[in-house]
Amino acid sequence: MAKALIGYMNSDLRDPRLAADNSRLRARVRELEAVVLRLSEENDKLVAARAEELLVDTAPRMQEMQPA
């Protein structure tokens, strides 16, 4: 496997089209990783806000249900 990867990388040096394509794909992967990270952080914030909202909404009902 390592030899195949090394061979592929060496072939990039000989063919400028492959090198350009490889560079473009690596840049796109970095962009997509950044999008995934941003969406994950946004999702975490939304989940936390919703959890807090649910806790606030159910707190008065929970007090009503407590025995006197």
PyMOL Python script that loads the backbone (N, CA, C, O; Angstrom):
from pymol import cmd

cmd.read_pdbstr("""\
ATOM      1  N   MET A   1       0.832  -1.196   0.000  1.00  0.00           N
ATOM      2  CA  MET A   1       0.000   0.000   0.000  1.00  0.00           C
ATOM      3  C   MET A   1       0.870   1.251   0.000  1.00  0.00           C
ATOM      4  O   MET A   1       0.627   2.184  -0.766  1.00  0.00           O
ATOM      5  N   ALA A   2       1.876   1.268   0.855  1.00  0.00           N
ATOM      6  CA  ALA A   2       2.754   2.440   0.933  1.00  0.00           C
ATOM      7  C   ALA A   2       3.480   2.656  -0.389  1.00  0.00           C
ATOM      8  O   ALA A   2       3.653   3.792  -0.829  1.00  0.00           O
ATOM      9  N   LYS A   3       3.904   1.562  -1.020  1.00  0.00           N
ATOM     10  CA  LYS A   3       4.586   1.699  -2.308  1.00  0.00           C
ATOM     11  C   LYS A   3       3.652   2.277  -3.355  1.00  0.00           C
ATOM     12  O   LYS A   3       4.072   3.073  -4.194  1.00  0.00           O
ATOM     13  N   ALA A   4       2.392   1.883  -3.312  1.00  0.00           N
ATOM     14  CA  ALA A   4       1.421   2.412  -4.271  1.00  0.00           C
ATOM     15  C   ALA A   4       1.230   3.908  -4.059  1.00  0.00           C
ATOM     16  O   ALA A   4       1.146   4.670  -5.022  1.00  0.00           O
ATOM     17  N   LEU A   5       1.161   4.326  -2.804  1.00  0.00           N
ATOM     18  CA  LEU A   5       0.998   5.751  -2.520  1.00  0.00           C
ATOM     19  C   LEU A   5       2.236   6.543  -2.924  1.00  0.00           C
ATOM     20  O   LEU A   5       2.132   7.629  -3.493  1.00  0.00           O
ATOM     21  N   ILE A   6       3.389   5.995  -2.628  1.00  0.00           N
ATOM     22  CA  ILE A   6       4.631   6.675  -3.001  1.00  0.00           C
ATOM     23  C   ILE A   6       4.739   6.754  -4.520  1.00  0.00           C
ATOM     24  O   ILE A   6       5.131   7.786  -5.064  1.00  0.00           O
ATOM     25  N   GLY A   7       4.395   5.678  -5.197  1.00  0.00           N
ATOM     26  CA  GLY A   7       4.423   5.689  -6.657  1.00  0.00           C
ATOM     27  C   GLY A   7       3.463   6.711  -7.218  1.00  0.00           C
ATOM     28  O   GLY A   7       3.775   7.390  -8.196  1.00  0.00           O
ATOM     29  N   TYR A   8       2.302   6.828  -6.611  1.00  0.00           N
ATOM     30  CA  TYR A   8       1.314   7.810  -7.076  1.00  0.00           C
ATOM     31  C   TYR A   8       1.844   9.220  -6.859  1.00  0.00           C
ATOM     32  O   TYR A   8       1.696  10.078  -7.729  1.00  0.00           O
ATOM     33  N   MET A   9       2.453   9.462  -5.722  1.00  0.00           N
ATOM     34  CA  MET A   9       2.989  10.792  -5.434  1.00  0.00           C
ATOM     35  C   MET A   9       4.121  11.131  -6.405  1.00  0.00           C
ATOM     36  O   MET A   9       4.229  12.273  -6.852  1.00  0.00           O
ATOM     37  N   ASN A  10       4.959  10.153  -6.733  1.00  0.00           N
ATOM     38  CA  ASN A  10       6.041  10.408  -7.682  1.00  0.00           C
ATOM     39  C   ASN A  10       5.500  10.713  -9.062  1.00  0.00           C
ATOM     40  O   ASN A  10       6.080  11.522  -9.787  1.00  0.00           O
ATOM     41  N   SER A  11       4.403  10.083  -9.437  1.00  0.00           N
ATOM     42  CA  SER A  11       3.840  10.339 -10.756  1.00  0.00           C
ATOM     43  C   SER A  11       3.289  11.758 -10.834  1.00  0.00           C
ATOM     44  O   SER A  11       3.231  12.339 -11.918  1.00  0.00           O
ATOM     45  N   ASP A  12       2.881  12.325  -9.690  1.00  0.00           N
ATOM     46  CA  ASP A  12       2.406  13.713  -9.683  1.00  0.00           C
ATOM     47  C   ASP A  12       3.509  14.671 -10.126  1.00  0.00           C
ATOM     48  O   ASP A  12       3.241  15.680 -10.778  1.00  0.00           O
ATOM     49  N   LEU A  13       4.728  14.352  -9.773  1.00  0.00           N
ATOM     50  CA  LEU A  13       5.827  15.247 -10.092  1.00  0.00           C
ATOM     51  C   LEU A  13       6.102  15.278 -11.592  1.00  0.00           C
ATOM     52  O   LEU A  13       6.592  16.279 -12.116  1.00  0.00           O
ATOM     53  N   ARG A  14       5.790  14.192 -12.277  1.00  0.00           N
ATOM     54  CA  ARG A  14       6.060  14.118 -13.707  1.00  0.00           C
ATOM     55  C   ARG A  14       4.939  14.730 -14.536  1.00  0.00           C
ATOM     56  O   ARG A  14       5.198  15.280 -15.607  1.00  0.00           O
ATOM     57  N   ASP A  15       3.715  14.647 -14.070  1.00  0.00           N
ATOM     58  CA  ASP A  15       2.582  15.142 -14.845  1.00  0.00           C
ATOM     59  C   ASP A  15       1.981  16.354 -14.132  1.00  0.00           C
ATOM     60  O   ASP A  15       1.366  16.207 -13.076  1.00  0.00           O
ATOM     61  N   PRO A  16       2.152  17.530 -14.690  1.00  0.00           N
ATOM     62  CA  PRO A  16       1.646  18.738 -14.022  1.00  0.00           C
ATOM     63  C   PRO A  16       0.123  18.750 -13.870  1.00  0.00           C
ATOM     64  O   PRO A  16      -0.398  19.372 -12.945  1.00  0.00           O
ATOM     65  N   ARG A  17      -0.582  18.080 -14.755  1.00  0.00           N
ATOM     66  CA  ARG A  17      -2.044  18.032 -14.632  1.00  0.00           C
ATOM     67  C   ARG A  17      -2.461  17.255 -13.391  1.00  0.00           C
ATOM     68  O   ARG A  17      -3.386  17.651 -12.681  1.00  0.00           O
ATOM     69  N   LEU A  18      -1.772  16.143 -13.134  1.00  0.00           N
ATOM     70  CA  LEU A  18      -2.077  15.361 -11.932  1.00  0.00           C
ATOM     71  C   LEU A  18      -1.714  16.135 -10.669  1.00  0.00           C
ATOM     72  O   LEU A  18      -2.442  16.097  -9.677  1.00  0.00           O
ATOM     73  N   ALA A  19      -0.595  16.831 -10.714  1.00  0.00           N
ATOM     74  CA  ALA A  19      -0.174  17.622  -9.561  1.00  0.00           C
ATOM     75  C   ALA A  19      -1.188  18.723  -9.284  1.00  0.00           C
ATOM     76  O   ALA A  19      -1.534  18.972  -8.129  1.00  0.00           O
ATOM     77  N   ALA A  20      -1.665  19.381 -10.328  1.00  0.00           N
ATOM     78  CA  ALA A  20      -2.661  20.450 -10.160  1.00  0.00           C
ATOM     79  C   ALA A  20      -3.974  19.885  -9.635  1.00  0.00           C
ATOM     80  O   ALA A  20      -4.610  20.478  -8.763  1.00  0.00           O
ATOM     81  N   ASP A  21      -4.376  18.735 -10.173  1.00  0.00           N
ATOM     82  CA  ASP A  21      -5.622  18.107  -9.728  1.00  0.00           C
ATOM     83  C   ASP A  21      -5.511  17.674  -8.269  1.00  0.00           C
ATOM     84  O   ASP A  21      -6.440  17.860  -7.483  1.00  0.00           O
ATOM     85  N   ASN A  22      -4.373  17.097  -7.920  1.00  0.00           N
ATOM     86  CA  ASN A  22      -4.144  16.666  -6.543  1.00  0.00           C
ATOM     87  C   ASN A  22      -4.172  17.865  -5.600  1.00  0.00           C
ATOM     88  O   ASN A  22      -4.754  17.789  -4.517  1.00  0.00           O
ATOM     89  N   SER A  23      -3.559  18.951  -5.998  1.00  0.00           N
ATOM     90  CA  SER A  23      -3.544  20.166  -5.192  1.00  0.00           C
ATOM     91  C   SER A  23      -4.957  20.725  -5.026  1.00  0.00           C
ATOM     92  O   SER A  23      -5.345  21.134  -3.932  1.00  0.00           O
ATOM     93  N   ARG A  24      -5.716  20.737  -6.113  1.00  0.00           N
ATOM     94  CA  ARG A  24      -7.093  21.237  -6.066  1.00  0.00           C
ATOM     95  C   ARG A  24      -7.952  20.375  -5.141  1.00  0.00           C
ATOM     96  O   ARG A  24      -8.745  20.894  -4.355  1.00  0.00           O
ATOM     97  N   LEU A  25      -7.789  19.064  -5.240  1.00  0.00           N
ATOM     98  CA  LEU A  25      -8.574  18.165  -4.386  1.00  0.00           C
ATOM     99  C   LEU A  25      -8.198  18.318  -2.912  1.00  0.00           C
ATOM    100  O   LEU A  25      -9.067  18.272  -2.041  1.00  0.00           O
ATOM    101  N   ARG A  26      -6.923  18.498  -2.634  1.00  0.00           N
ATOM    102  CA  ARG A  26      -6.504  18.705  -1.236  1.00  0.00           C
ATOM    103  C   ARG A  26      -7.096  19.994  -0.681  1.00  0.00           C
ATOM    104  O   ARG A  26      -7.522  20.037   0.473  1.00  0.00           O
ATOM    105  N   ALA A  27      -7.124  21.038  -1.493  1.00  0.00           N
ATOM    106  CA  ALA A  27      -7.713  22.311  -1.057  1.00  0.00           C
ATOM    107  C   ALA A  27      -9.205  22.135  -0.800  1.00  0.00           C
ATOM    108  O   ALA A  27      -9.739  22.676   0.168  1.00  0.00           O
ATOM    109  N   ARG A  28      -9.870  21.386  -1.656  1.00  0.00           N
ATOM    110  CA  ARG A  28     -11.312  21.156  -1.487  1.00  0.00           C
ATOM    111  C   ARG A  28     -11.583  20.358  -0.212  1.00  0.00           C
ATOM    112  O   ARG A  28     -12.548  20.635   0.501  1.00  0.00           O
ATOM    113  N   VAL A  29     -10.744  19.382   0.075  1.00  0.00           N
ATOM    114  CA  VAL A  29     -10.892  18.596   1.308  1.00  0.00           C
ATOM    115  C   VAL A  29     -10.733  19.504   2.522  1.00  0.00           C
ATOM    116  O   VAL A  29     -11.486  19.381   3.488  1.00  0.00           O
ATOM    117  N   ARG A  30      -9.754  20.421   2.484  1.00  0.00           N
ATOM    118  CA  ARG A  30      -9.578  21.362   3.598  1.00  0.00           C
ATOM    119  C   ARG A  30     -10.819  22.242   3.765  1.00  0.00           C
ATOM    120  O   ARG A  30     -11.264  22.493   4.885  1.00  0.00           O
ATOM    121  N   GLU A  31     -11.374  22.711   2.638  1.00  0.00           N
ATOM    122  CA  GLU A  31     -12.595  23.525   2.698  1.00  0.00           C
ATOM    123  C   GLU A  31     -13.744  22.737   3.323  1.00  0.00           C
ATOM    124  O   GLU A  31     -14.455  23.248   4.189  1.00  0.00           O
ATOM    125  N   LEU A  32     -13.921  21.506   2.886  1.00  0.00           N
ATOM    126  CA  LEU A  32     -15.015  20.688   3.405  1.00  0.00           C
ATOM    127  C   LEU A  32     -14.818  20.355   4.881  1.00  0.00           C
ATOM    128  O   LEU A  32     -15.784  20.317   5.643  1.00  0.00           O
ATOM    129  N   GLU A  33     -13.579  20.116   5.287  1.00  0.00           N
ATOM    130  CA  GLU A  33     -13.313  19.864   6.706  1.00  0.00           C
ATOM    131  C   GLU A  33     -13.667  21.091   7.541  1.00  0.00           C
ATOM    132  O   GLU A  33     -14.203  20.962   8.641  1.00  0.00           O
ATOM    133  N   ALA A  34     -13.369  22.274   7.022  1.00  0.00           N
ATOM    134  CA  ALA A  34     -13.708  23.511   7.736  1.00  0.00           C
ATOM    135  C   ALA A  34     -15.228  23.663   7.843  1.00  0.00           C
ATOM    136  O   ALA A  34     -15.734  24.093   8.879  1.00  0.00           O
ATOM    137  N   VAL A  35     -15.949  23.317   6.790  1.00  0.00           N
ATOM    138  CA  VAL A  35     -17.413  23.398   6.811  1.00  0.00           C
ATOM    139  C   VAL A  35     -17.976  22.415   7.836  1.00  0.00           C
ATOM    140  O   VAL A  35     -18.883  22.756   8.596  1.00  0.00           O
ATOM    141  N   VAL A  36     -17.441  21.203   7.856  1.00  0.00           N
ATOM    142  CA  VAL A  36     -17.905  20.195   8.816  1.00  0.00           C
ATOM    143  C   VAL A  36     -17.664  20.670  10.238  1.00  0.00           C
ATOM    144  O   VAL A  36     -18.526  20.504  11.100  1.00  0.00           O
ATOM    145  N   LEU A  37     -16.508  21.256  10.494  1.00  0.00           N
ATOM    146  CA  LEU A  37     -16.197  21.763  11.829  1.00  0.00           C
ATOM    147  C   LEU A  37     -17.152  22.881  12.221  1.00  0.00           C
ATOM    148  O   LEU A  37     -17.667  22.899  13.339  1.00  0.00           O
ATOM    149  N   ARG A  38     -17.390  23.817  11.299  1.00  0.00           N
ATOM    150  CA  ARG A  38     -18.293  24.939  11.576  1.00  0.00           C
ATOM    151  C   ARG A  38     -19.709  24.439  11.850  1.00  0.00           C
ATOM    152  O   ARG A  38     -20.359  24.899  12.789  1.00  0.00           O
ATOM    153  N   LEU A  39     -20.189  23.503  11.036  1.00  0.00           N
ATOM    154  CA  LEU A  39     -21.538  22.971  11.229  1.00  0.00           C
ATOM    155  C   LEU A  39     -21.651  22.176  12.522  1.00  0.00           C
ATOM    156  O   LEU A  39     -22.682  22.216  13.193  1.00  0.00           O
ATOM    157  N   SER A  40     -20.596  21.458  12.869  1.00  0.00           N
ATOM    158  CA  SER A  40     -20.594  20.703  14.118  1.00  0.00           C
ATOM    159  C   SER A  40     -20.670  21.640  15.317  1.00  0.00           C
ATOM    160  O   SER A  40     -21.409  21.382  16.267  1.00  0.00           O
ATOM    161  N   GLU A  41     -19.906  22.728  15.272  1.00  0.00           N
ATOM    162  CA  GLU A  41     -19.947  23.704  16.365  1.00  0.00           C
ATOM    163  C   GLU A  41     -21.319  24.373  16.438  1.00  0.00           C
ATOM    164  O   GLU A  41     -21.859  24.579  17.524  1.00  0.00           O
ATOM    165  N   GLU A  42     -21.873  24.707  15.283  1.00  0.00           N
ATOM    166  CA  GLU A  42     -23.202  25.323  15.252  1.00  0.00           C
ATOM    167  C   GLU A  42     -24.257  24.366  15.796  1.00  0.00           C
ATOM    168  O   GLU A  42     -25.155  24.776  16.531  1.00  0.00           O
ATOM    169  N   ASN A  43     -24.144  23.097  15.435  1.00  0.00           N
ATOM    170  CA  ASN A  43     -25.080  22.097  15.928  1.00  0.00           C
ATOM    171  C   ASN A  43     -24.981  21.947  17.445  1.00  0.00           C
ATOM    172  O   ASN A  43     -25.998  21.838  18.130  1.00  0.00           O
ATOM    173  N   ASP A  44     -23.759  21.941  17.964  1.00  0.00           N
ATOM    174  CA  ASP A  44     -23.575  21.835  19.411  1.00  0.00           C
ATOM    175  C   ASP A  44     -24.232  23.006  20.139  1.00  0.00           C
ATOM    176  O   ASP A  44     -24.852  22.827  21.187  1.00  0.00           O
ATOM    177  N   LYS A  45     -24.091  24.209  19.573  1.00  0.00           N
ATOM    178  CA  LYS A  45     -24.715  25.384  20.184  1.00  0.00           C
ATOM    179  C   LYS A  45     -26.237  25.270  20.153  1.00  0.00           C
ATOM    180  O   LYS A  45     -26.908  25.605  21.129  1.00  0.00           O
ATOM    181  N   LEU A  46     -26.775  24.802  19.043  1.00  0.00           N
ATOM    182  CA  LEU A  46     -28.230  24.659  18.928  1.00  0.00           C
ATOM    183  C   LEU A  46     -28.764  23.600  19.886  1.00  0.00           C
ATOM    184  O   LEU A  46     -29.821  23.783  20.489  1.00  0.00           O
ATOM    185  N   VAL A  47     -28.045  22.510  20.025  1.00  0.00           N
ATOM    186  CA  VAL A  47     -28.467  21.442  20.946  1.00  0.00           C
ATOM    187  C   VAL A  47     -28.441  21.956  22.379  1.00  0.00           C
ATOM    188  O   VAL A  47     -29.364  21.696  23.150  1.00  0.00           O
ATOM    189  N   ALA A  48     -27.388  22.682  22.736  1.00  0.00           N
ATOM    190  CA  ALA A  48     -27.294  23.228  24.100  1.00  0.00           C
ATOM    191  C   ALA A  48     -28.416  24.222  24.361  1.00  0.00           C
ATOM    192  O   ALA A  48     -29.015  24.221  25.437  1.00  0.00           O
ATOM    193  N   ALA A  49     -28.700  25.075  23.372  1.00  0.00           N
ATOM    194  CA  ALA A  49     -29.775  26.056  23.544  1.00  0.00           C
ATOM    195  C   ALA A  49     -31.124  25.360  23.681  1.00  0.00           C
ATOM    196  O   ALA A  49     -31.952  25.760  24.498  1.00  0.00           O
ATOM    197  N   ARG A  50     -31.341  24.338  22.897  1.00  0.00           N
ATOM    198  CA  ARG A  50     -32.616  23.607  22.959  1.00  0.00           C
ATOM    199  C   ARG A  50     -32.744  22.866  24.283  1.00  0.00           C
ATOM    200  O   ARG A  50     -33.830  22.823  24.862  1.00  0.00           O
ATOM    201  N   ALA A  51     -31.668  22.292  24.765  1.00  0.00           N
ATOM    202  CA  ALA A  51     -31.702  21.587  26.049  1.00  0.00           C
ATOM    203  C   ALA A  51     -32.031  22.565  27.173  1.00  0.00           C
ATOM    204  O   ALA A  51     -32.823  22.255  28.063  1.00  0.00           O
ATOM    205  N   GLU A  52     -31.424  23.734  27.128  1.00  0.00           N
ATOM    206  CA  GLU A  52     -31.713  24.747  28.141  1.00  0.00           C
ATOM    207  C   GLU A  52     -33.176  25.193  28.047  1.00  0.00           C
ATOM    208  O   GLU A  52     -33.852  25.373  29.060  1.00  0.00           O
ATOM    209  N   GLU A  53     -33.638  25.363  26.833  1.00  0.00           N
ATOM    210  CA  GLU A  53     -35.031  25.763  26.613  1.00  0.00           C
ATOM    211  C   GLU A  53     -36.001  24.715  27.180  1.00  0.00           C
ATOM    212  O   GLU A  53     -37.006  25.063  27.799  1.00  0.00           O
ATOM    213  N   LEU A  54     -35.696  23.459  26.966  1.00  0.00           N
ATOM    214  CA  LEU A  54     -36.547  22.390  27.488  1.00  0.00           C
ATOM    215  C   LEU A  54     -36.525  22.356  29.020  1.00  0.00           C
ATOM    216  O   LEU A  54     -37.552  22.126  29.658  1.00  0.00           O
ATOM    217  N   LEU A  55     -35.354  22.586  29.593  1.00  0.00           N
ATOM    218  CA  LEU A  55     -35.251  22.598  31.053  1.00  0.00           C
ATOM    219  C   LEU A  55     -36.061  23.745  31.647  1.00  0.00           C
ATOM    220  O   LEU A  55     -36.738  23.566  32.660  1.00  0.00           O
ATOM    221  N   VAL A  56     -35.998  24.905  31.033  1.00  0.00           N
ATOM    222  CA  VAL A  56     -36.736  26.064  31.520  1.00  0.00           C
ATOM    223  C   VAL A  56     -38.237  25.833  31.379  1.00  0.00           C
ATOM    224  O   VAL A  56     -39.010  26.194  32.267  1.00  0.00           O
ATOM    225  N   ASP A  57     -38.652  25.228  30.261  1.00  0.00           N
ATOM    226  CA  ASP A  57     -40.071  24.972  30.021  1.00  0.00           C
ATOM    227  C   ASP A  57     -40.649  23.928  30.973  1.00  0.00           C
ATOM    228  O   ASP A  57     -41.810  24.037  31.368  1.00  0.00           O
ATOM    229  N   THR A  58     -39.869  22.927  31.345  1.00  0.00           N
ATOM    230  CA  THR A  58     -40.396  21.853  32.183  1.00  0.00           C
ATOM    231  C   THR A  58     -40.236  22.121  33.674  1.00  0.00           C
ATOM    232  O   THR A  58     -40.883  21.458  34.484  1.00  0.00           O
ATOM    233  N   ALA A  59     -39.399  23.067  34.054  1.00  0.00           N
ATOM    234  CA  ALA A  59     -39.169  23.334  35.479  1.00  0.00           C
ATOM    235  C   ALA A  59     -40.456  23.722  36.219  1.00  0.00           C
ATOM    236  O   ALA A  59     -40.703  23.173  37.293  1.00  0.00           O
ATOM    237  N   PRO A  60     -41.287  24.637  35.706  1.00  0.00           N
ATOM    238  CA  PRO A  60     -42.514  24.972  36.432  1.00  0.00           C
ATOM    239  C   PRO A  60     -43.465  23.775  36.558  1.00  0.00           C
ATOM    240  O   PRO A  60     -44.110  23.605  37.592  1.00  0.00           O
ATOM    241  N   ARG A  61     -43.551  22.972  35.542  1.00  0.00           N
ATOM    242  CA  ARG A  61     -44.428  21.795  35.598  1.00  0.00           C
ATOM    243  C   ARG A  61     -43.926  20.779  36.609  1.00  0.00           C
ATOM    244  O   ARG A  61     -44.717  20.114  37.278  1.00  0.00           O
ATOM    245  N   MET A  62     -42.609  20.660  36.717  1.00  0.00           N
ATOM    246  CA  MET A  62     -42.047  19.719  37.679  1.00  0.00           C
ATOM    247  C   MET A  62     -42.349  20.171  39.104  1.00  0.00           C
ATOM    248  O   MET A  62     -42.597  19.334  39.972  1.00  0.00           O
ATOM    249  N   GLN A  63     -42.332  21.471  39.359  1.00  0.00           N
ATOM    250  CA  GLN A  63     -42.647  21.975  40.689  1.00  0.00           C
ATOM    251  C   GLN A  63     -44.127  21.736  41.018  1.00  0.00           C
ATOM    252  O   GLN A  63     -44.472  21.460  42.167  1.00  0.00           O
ATOM    253  N   GLU A  64     -44.977  21.841  40.033  1.00  0.00           N
ATOM    254  CA  GLU A  64     -46.401  21.588  40.238  1.00  0.00           C
ATOM    255  C   GLU A  64     -46.661  20.122  40.592  1.00  0.00           C
ATOM    256  O   GLU A  64     -47.611  19.805  41.308  1.00  0.00           O
ATOM    257  N   MET A  65     -45.819  19.252  40.090  1.00  0.00           N
ATOM    258  CA  MET A  65     -46.032  17.814  40.298  1.00  0.00           C
ATOM    259  C   MET A  65     -45.497  17.328  41.635  1.00  0.00           C
ATOM    260  O   MET A  65     -45.815  16.212  42.045  1.00  0.00           O
ATOM    261  N   GLN A  66     -44.706  18.115  42.316  1.00  0.00           N
ATOM    262  CA  GLN A  66     -44.120  17.710  43.587  1.00  0.00           C
ATOM    263  C   GLN A  66     -45.212  17.623  44.657  1.00  0.00           C
ATOM    264  O   GLN A  66     -46.111  18.463  44.698  1.00  0.00           O
ATOM    265  N   PRO A  67     -45.133  16.611  45.517  1.00  0.00           N
ATOM    266  CA  PRO A  67     -46.120  16.519  46.594  1.00  0.00           C
ATOM    267  C   PRO A  67     -45.920  17.636  47.613  1.00  0.00           C
ATOM    268  O   PRO A  67     -44.794  18.062  47.867  1.00  0.00           O
ATOM    269  N   ALA A  68     -47.007  18.098  48.186  1.00  0.00           N
ATOM    270  CA  ALA A  68     -46.931  19.206  49.133  1.00  0.00           C
ATOM    271  C   ALA A  68     -46.539  18.759  50.509  1.00  0.00           C
ATOM    272  O   ALA A  68     -46.433  19.582  51.419  1.00  0.00           O
TER     273      ALA A  68
END
""", "prot")
cmd.dss("prot")
cmd.show_as("cartoon", "prot")
cmd.util.cbc("prot")
cmd.orient("prot")
